[in-house]
Amino acid sequence: MELNKENMRKIRKLILFTALLIVVLWKYEEVLEVLGYVGHLIFPFLLGGAIAFVLNVPMNFIERHLFTEKVRKNKVSDKLARPVSLLSVLCIVVGVLTVVIFGVVPQLVNTFGNLGQSITQFIPHAQAWGGKEVFHGNKEVVELINSVQFDWDKIVETLIDFLNNGAGNMLSSTLTLSAEFQHLS
């Protein structure tokens, strides 16, 4: 192997990469902390870019179909096409979110409430049936079945947490669906 400038540059890069890899593996906690800090700095910009990207799809659709060449004859209507399309898309998004929040979420809460009542009615029957018929000869299992109790406060807290996190996932799914709808048209 010759030690010309090209090979020396490759060797220098290999040594630098190896040293960097050793430092990263040796001080991985600090590296992850720095990456987390940088991630927190960049996250708002990535989120804004993602929202702009998703809103741009239906906005272009509205702009093409609502503001055709016939409508864009003068400068005023040409300059208003983009802002009016943006406001239209924002109104549509707010409308969809309103329908989801006031239409779907109360139904989910009602369904989970009915499910909780059904479970509380079912548990005594299951305990009696399991204690008498299925596990008649095994006292430990019968005691375990009879000792089953539900912490309804914890269950409601978990349900509320699920609905809070699920709302973000629902918004993401809605925006994805609108983007797919745009690709179809």
C-alpha positions in Angstrom: 0.0 0.0 0.0 1.4 3.3 -1.1 1.3 6.3 1.3 0.2 8.9 -1.2 -2.1 11.7 -0.4 -5.3 9.8 -1.3 -4.4 6.8 1.0 -3.3 9.1 3.8 -6.7 10.9 3.6 -8.5 7.6 3.8 -6.4 6.5 6.8 -7.0 9.8 8.5 -10.8 9.4 8.0 -10.7 5.8 9.3 -8.7 6.8 12.4 -11.1 9.8 13.1 -14.2 7.5 12.6 -12.7 4.9 15.0 -11.9 7.5 17.6 -15.3 9.0 17.4 -17.0 5.6 17.6 -14.9 4.8 20.7 -15.9 8.0 22.4 -19.6 7.5 21.5 -19.6 4.0 22.9 -17.6 5.0 26.0 -19.7 8.1 26.8 -23.0 6.9 25.4 -25.1 8.5 28.2 -23.7 12.0 27.5 -24.1 11.4 23.7 -27.7 10.4 24.2 -28.3 13.4 26.4 -26.9 15.8 23.7 -28.9 14.1 21.0 -32.1 14.4 23.2 -31.3 18.1 23.7 -30.8 18.7 20.0 -34.0 16.7 19.3 -35.9 19.0 21.6 -34.6 22.0 19.8 -35.4 20.6 16.3 -38.8 19.1 17.2 -40.9 22.3 16.8 -39.4 22.9 13.3 -40.0 19.3 12.2 -43.6 19.5 13.6 -44.2 22.8 11.8 -42.8 21.4 8.6 -45.0 18.3 8.9 -48.1 20.3 9.5 -47.3 22.6 6.6 -46.6 19.6 4.4 -49.9 18.0 5.3 -52.0 21.2 5.0 -50.4 22.0 1.7 -52.0 19.0 0.0 -55.6 20.0 0.5 -54.8 23.7 0.2 -53.4 23.1 -3.4 -56.5 21.0 -4.2 -58.8 23.9 -3.1 -56.7 26.4 -4.9 -56.8 24.5 -8.2 -60.5 23.8 -8.1 -61.8 27.0 -6.5 -59.6 29.5 -8.2 -59.4 28.5 -11.8 -58.0 30.6 -14.6 -61.3 32.3 -15.1 -61.4 33.5 -11.5 -57.7 34.7 -11.5 -58.2 37.4 -14.1 -57.2 40.3 -11.9 -54.4 40.7 -9.4 -56.6 40.9 -6.3 -58.2 37.5 -6.8 -54.8 36.0 -7.8 -53.2 37.3 -4.6 -56.2 36.1 -2.4 -56.2 32.6 -3.8 -53.6 31.2 -1.4 -54.8 32.8 1.8 -58.4 31.9 1.1 -57.4 28.3 0.4 -55.4 28.2 3.7 -58.3 29.6 5.7 -60.6 27.1 4.0 -58.3 24.2 4.9 -58.0 25.4 8.5 -61.8 25.7 8.8 -62.1 22.1 7.5 -59.5 20.8 10.0 -61.2 22.6 12.9 -64.5 21.2 11.7 -63.2 17.7 11.6 -61.5 18.0 15.0 -64.8 19.4 16.4 -66.8 16.5 15.1 -64.2 14.1 16.5 -64.1 15.7 19.9 -67.8 16.3 20.4 -69.1 13.3 18.4 -66.7 10.4 18.9 -65.2 11.0 22.3 -68.5 11.2 24.2 -69.5 7.9 22.6 -66.2 6.3 23.7 -66.7 7.5 27.2 -70.3 6.2 27.2 -69.1 2.8 25.8 -66.3 2.5 28.4 -68.8 3.3 31.2 -71.2 0.6 30.0 -68.3 -1.8 29.7 -67.3 -1.0 33.4 -70.9 -1.7 34.5 -71.0 -4.9 32.6 -67.8 -6.1 34.1 -68.9 -5.2 37.7 -72.1 -7.3 37.1 -70.2 -10.2 35.5 -67.5 -10.6 38.2 -69.8 -11.8 41.0 -71.4 -14.4 38.6 -68.0 -15.5 37.4 -66.7 -15.8 41.0 -69.7 -17.9 42.0 -69.5 -20.1 39.0 -65.7 -20.6 39.2 -65.9 -21.3 42.9 -68.6 -23.8 42.8 -68.3 -25.6 39.5 -64.8 -25.3 37.9 -62.4 -25.1 40.8 -64.4 -26.9 43.5 -61.4 -29.0 44.7 -58.8 -26.2 44.7 -59.2 -23.8 47.6 -56.3 -21.6 46.5 -57.8 -20.8 43.2 -61.2 -20.2 44.7 -59.7 -17.7 47.2 -57.8 -16.0 44.4 -61.0 -15.6 42.4 -62.9 -14.3 45.4 -60.2 -11.8 46.2 -60.3 -10.1 42.7 -61.2 -6.4 43.1 -61.0 -3.5 40.7 -59.5 -0.1 41.5 -62.0 1.9 39.5 -60.1 5.2 40.1 -57.0 3.7 38.5 -59.0 2.3 35.6 -60.7 5.7 35.0 -57.3 7.4 35.2 -55.8 5.0 32.7 -58.8 5.5 30.4 -58.4 9.3 30.5 -54.7 9.0 29.8 -55.5 6.7 26.8 -58.1 9.2 25.5 -55.6 12.1 25.9 -52.9 10.2 24.0 -55.4 8.7 21.5 -56.5 12.2 20.5 -53.1 12.9 19.2 -53.0 9.6 17.3 -56.5 10.4 16.0 -55.3 13.8 14.7 -52.4 12.1 13.0 -54.6 9.5 11.4 -57.0 12.2 10.2 -54.2 14.2 8.6 -52.8 11.1 6.9 -56.3 10.3 5.6 -56.7 13.7 4.1 -53.3 13.4 2.4 -54.3 10.1 1.0 -57.5 11.6 -0.2 -55.5 14.3 -2.0 -53.4 11.6 -3.8 -56.6 10.0 -5.1 -58.0 13.1 -6.6 
